[in-house]
Amino acid sequence: MKSLLIIFPVISLLVTGCEKIIDVDLNDANPTIVIEGNLSMNDSSVNVLLSETGSYFGDGQLRKVSGAIVNLEDNEGNLFQVDEKEEGLYINDQVNARPGGHYKLSVSYKGTEYSAVSFLNPPVRIDSAGYERSERTRFYEEGYRINIFFEDPPGKENYYRINVYKNGELMSASNDLIVFDDSGIDGKIVQVKLRGQRFNTHDRAYLEMCAIDKPVWRYFSTLRDVANLNPGSPAPANPISNFNNGALGYFSAWSYDTKFIIIK
């Protein structure tokens, strides 16, 4: 019988390897392109948000980028044009994305081409989800917290992001990011305790457990770590982007499984 392992994914993760986090004083830097690209297997669509800023972590307004040329290419050489639907938003909802392949997103803007590659993993099923009462602590309010149960696919590295929607609204603040890998849980039945998010009676919780690749996990891990720096800490480095040519942001090909529960 497989044992049950409990993890708390909001704990900061260590980033290892030879990748370098580039330090940039973004408040004084020249405008830098920010690319947020998502290819969803479930929705057969790619969505790309383009903006430009010189103050990525400041309060400055992001300027939406129009007029860029955006393309998606799969590992079979099929090319999908991603058209601008509104200012700064580029969409193609006719992409038949399949797990097991690499996808390349290219953005051409002001004479420079930025590109990133992401691997699309198959979805990992949520076996069940529930909730439990949690008392108020120094860091969290009193309320209900969500628990997710799943079995990690054995014999391979797996990387996860969990999106939590409360009453239809994505809890998307940087310090709400839930990302983790399967170090120490390979092939195990896992209980994930979402201790940072609190729900009340009659609240609706919609959960997406996303299978992502390592570069995207690395990006969101470092983004969360930057967001959770204590006041007075040294100026943050940039999250590790998987784009080249100095672009900020990420491109993620991902699949997901969902659960919906109502707090009673």
URVENJO-V655309 format. One record per pair of residues at least 24 apart in sequence whose C-alpha atoms are under 6 Angstrom apart, sorted by sequence separation. I is the first residue (numbers start at 1). GAP is how many residues later the second one is. D is the distance in whole Angstrom. If there is no record, write none. Layout:
I_GAP_D + I_GAP_D
This chain:
30_24_6 + 64_24_5 + 126_24_5 + 158_24_6 + 29_25_5 + 27_27_6 + 75_27_6 + 26_28_5 + 27_28_5 + 26_29_5 + 74_29_5 + 73_30_6 + 73_31_5 + 72_32_6 + 154_32_5 + 72_33_5 + 154_33_4 + 71_34_6 + 152_34_6 + 153_34_5 + 71_35_5 + 152_35_5 + 70_36_6 + 152_36_6 + 70_37_5 + 151_37_6 + 167_37_5 + 50_38_5 + 69_38_6 + 151_38_4 + 166_38_6 + 49_39_6 + 69_39_5 + 150_39_6 + 151_39_6 + 166_39_5 + 49_40_5 + 68_40_6 + 150_40_5 + 165_40_6 + 48_41_6 + 68_41_5 + 149_41_6 + 165_41_5 + 48_42_5 + 149_42_5 + 212_42_5 + 47_43_6 + 148_43_6 + 164_43_5 + 211_43_6 + 47_44_5 + 148_44_5 + 163_44_6 + 211_44_6 + 46_45_6 + 147_45_6 + 163_45_5 + 210_45_6 + 46_46_5 + 147_46_5 + 162_46_6 + 210_46_4 + 45_47_6 + 162_47_5 + 209_47_5 + 45_48_4 + 146_48_5 + 162_48_6 + 209_48_5 + 44_49_6 + 161_49_5 + 175_49_6 + 208_49_6 + 45_50_5 + 145_50_6 + 160_50_6 + 174_50_5 + 208_50_5 + 44_51_5 + 160_51_5 + 207_51_5 + 44_52_5 + 160_52_6 + 175_52_6 + 207_52_5 + 44_53_6 + 145_53_5 + 159_53_5 + 174_53_6 + 206_53_6 + 144_54_5 + 159_54_6 + 206_54_5 + 143_55_5 + 144_55_5 + 205_55_6 + 41_56_5 + 143_56_5 + 205_56_5 + 143_57_6 + 204_58_5 + 203_59_6 + 203_60_5 + 202_61_5 + 201_62_5 + 202_62_6 + 201_63_5 + 123_88_6 + 121_90_6 + 119_94_6 + 116_126_6 + 116_127_5 + 115_128_5 + 115_129_6 + 114_130_6 + 123_132_5 + 125_132_6 + 120_133_5 + 123_133_5 + 118_134_6 + 120_134_5 + 118_135_6 + 10_168_6 + 9_171_6 + 6_184_6 + 4_185_5 + 5_185_5 + 6_185_5 + 7_185_5 + 8_185_5 + 4_186_6 + 6_186_6 + 34_213_6 + 36_213_5 + 38_213_6 + 23_214_5 + 33_214_5 + 34_214_5 + 35_214_5 + 36_214_5 + 37_214_4 + 38_214_5 + 39_214_5 + 40_214_5 + 41_214_5 + 34_215_5 + 38_215_6 + 40_215_6 + 21_219_6
